[in-house]
């Protein structure tokens, strides 16, 4: 097996592992959001940042190795980096091609799962904020009118409703 292909496969496995770790952090984040655990969210965000830094480093190495392999196979391109699909097409040994294809599909599946979880968490945060704004409006009532007196616009003054009653 080609040395660059072996290294790419190892990096793909590491990327899969890091993305699975992000999924675990995302699930913990869902629990923290549900329980209004701000300290937990902060801790998870720190862990996610470290994980993302490792992913960026792995991705740079993967792109470098793919480019190196492409140059060794004398495949030219105007792009600075090559896509995995292009690499899989260029690899001519069946076993290497199969392993790359499996690893790439696994990574794409993990990334899709992570995106779904992130979308869910974003919706959960949005709903939580809307609930907090609604509760604030119920407890405090709508915001008061301006404190200053404007004789010129006296007839045009409108009471501002709370955030929940605003038309978007």
Protein Blocks (a to p, Z undefined) as FASTA:
>chain_A
ZZklmmmmmmmmmmmmmmmmmmmmmmmmmmmmmnopaklmmmmmmmmmmmmmmmmmmmmm
mmmmmmmmmmmnopacfbfbdcfklmmmmpmbfklmmmmmmmmmmmmmmmmmmmmmmmmm
mmmmmmmmmmmmmmmmmmnopadddfbdcfklmmmpccdddfklpcZZ
